[in-house]
Structures are given as structure tokens and as C-alpha cells.
Amino acid sequence: MNMVQAINDALDIKMAEDKEVVVFGEDVGVEGGVFRVTENLQKKYGSDRCFDTPLAESGIIGAAVGMCAAGLRPVVEMQFSGFLYPAFNQIVSHAARFHNRSRGRYKMPMVIRMPYGGGINALEHHSESMEAFYGHTPGLKVLIPSTPYDAKGLLTTAIESDDTIIFMEPKRIYRAIKQEVPEEKISIPIGKSKVLNEGSDVTVIAYGALIREVQKAIVLAKQAGISVELIDLRTIYPLDKESIAKSVKKTGRIITVAEGPKSFGVGAEISALMNEHAFLHLEAPPKRVQGFDTIVPLPMGEHFYMISPEKIFYEIERTVKF
């Protein structure tokens, strides 16, 4: 399966298994979503359980909050991550707080799915990587898969969770790779990272579409005699700080690679955590390879913003030689 097929499969399995799971958003019903991730779900489960909404993101999330309170498990699709901002109040003021506000009486088992990230020559509000917004918000969990297998397993777990989950899908690799994915139900625990490449000289942390760019950089590093340990974060919040610290204590160096703006981002949080948990093992300052502190450029200039394997390798070499 590719990632689109894997996500569709997870939705299909959970809708068949649990009649309280409903899927809705802009164009997700008849058309199957702008990227066809929800294709055929309305035909299979009817327009009561998979349906289109008006272009009203605040209303979409507000309705999902009410559904959760009534005992449903809504899976909401935002057409692009940059379209979520009109619903920010509903997410931060209500979805993330309702369980606490009601002293546990009401749960918010909601999944907010959205394609994110650059690299497809899109327009404004289509290419952001603002996962730090949501990771910084108490009451939310943030998941980002990098493979079809992880997309299916993480989404299944997210739908079964009683928490509000921000599920960010790297659209640049929606159809870029295929992988063996079981047709039966699979689950991946929230909050657990995965070591994709064992190494001894430097730990590189990445997630989403940038995993593939780091893997290309590792080939360059190997040619230069540098051994890189690559960790796929998978969960932005809660962070798997124990696994990261274990790796950094082994390698003595850490680089975080992420597409979002550098300031106040995921890399900054990981760097701070490693200063707290592995400071005496560090042989070089923690390094962040991230996007610029600016809006993602329109198509003609987007390639200046994107992070290349060569840029990642450059920082790997600098860090190892520090």
C-alpha cells in the first residue's frame, strides 16, 4: 500500500468495527477528499457516517466537540493543515480542555486528520509545518507517520484513543512509496519512537517526509565514514524522550531535522530535553536543521525553503567534527 491506501484502510476497518466512528470534512464524502484518502467510504457506510461539510472549519471542529460529548468518535479531515486556523479556537479552547473542564465526565475521542508540509508546489496555506502549535497545547496529542505501515497503525490507535489527536499526514509522500502493510487491523502505540538505522557517531531525529531525506544523507555520511543513528519520532507529543536520551548517551551528538520554522519548534524542545537528560554525554552542541522563520514561499521559490539531503549531511559532518 501507499500512504493514502493505508490511511483509507485504517478508516475502513474502524468504521466497520465501531458504528460510533464517523468521518466528515470538506469534500470527503462524494469525492473522497482532495487527495482521495476517504474514497468509497461514503458508498460503503452511507452519508450518515461519511459526509461532506460546508467550508467552515470552526463549525466542523465545533460539531465534532459536540459529537464527542454525545458518545461518537469523529474523524475530521481538514483539507490542508493551513486551513485549520479558523478552527483554532474550537481546538484550543474546547477540544483540548473539555475532559479537564468536565473533571473527566466527558472525553474528546476526536481525530483531526490533515495533509501538511511543502514540496508539492502548492499555494499559500497549503504548505505549512506547524506541528509545534499543537504539541505546545495541553490536552492534545500530535502524531506524524513517515510510512504507510505507520500511518495505518498510528491512525488505528488514534481513533481508539479517548484523547483529541492531531494526525498530520506528510502529503509529499502520500503516493511516493509503497510498503507491505497487513490487510488486517494493526496498532502502533502513541509516544514510542522507532530506531530506523543503528549508528555510533551521531543521533539524527526526524519524522514525516524528512525521514527519506535523512536516509539519503546517511548514504553520504557512510561514504565519509560517519555512522548515523536515525530515530523516527512518530509522535511529536508526547515525546519519547527516554529513547532519544538513550541514543544520545551512546553517540554523544544529536541533530533534529524538521520542516517547520526553526524558532520555538520541535527541534528546540528536543535540544533542551537532551541538555537536561544527557548533558554530560554530549560531545557537541545539539543542532537543529529546520525551515526558515518565514512563510513557506510560493512555487517559484519553494525549493529554497526545503531541506535537502546535502544540507543534512553538511550539518552531520560539522557536528561530528566539532
Secondary structure, DSSP 8 states (H G I E B T S, - for coil): --HHHHHHHHHHHHHHH-TTEEEEETT-SSS--TTSTTTTHHHHH-TTTEEE--S-HHHHHHHHHHHHHTT-EEEEE-SSGGG-GGGHHHIIIIITTHHHHTTTSS----EEEEEE-S-S---TTSS---HHHHHTSTTEEEE--SSHHHHHHHHHHHHH-SSEEEEEEEGGGTTT------SS-----TT--EEEE--SSEEEEE-TTHHHHHHHHHHHHHHTT--EEEEE--EEES--HHHHHHHHHHHS-EEEEEEEESTTSHHHHHHHHHHHHSGGG-SS--EEEEE-SS----GGGHHHHS--HHHHHHHHHHHHT-
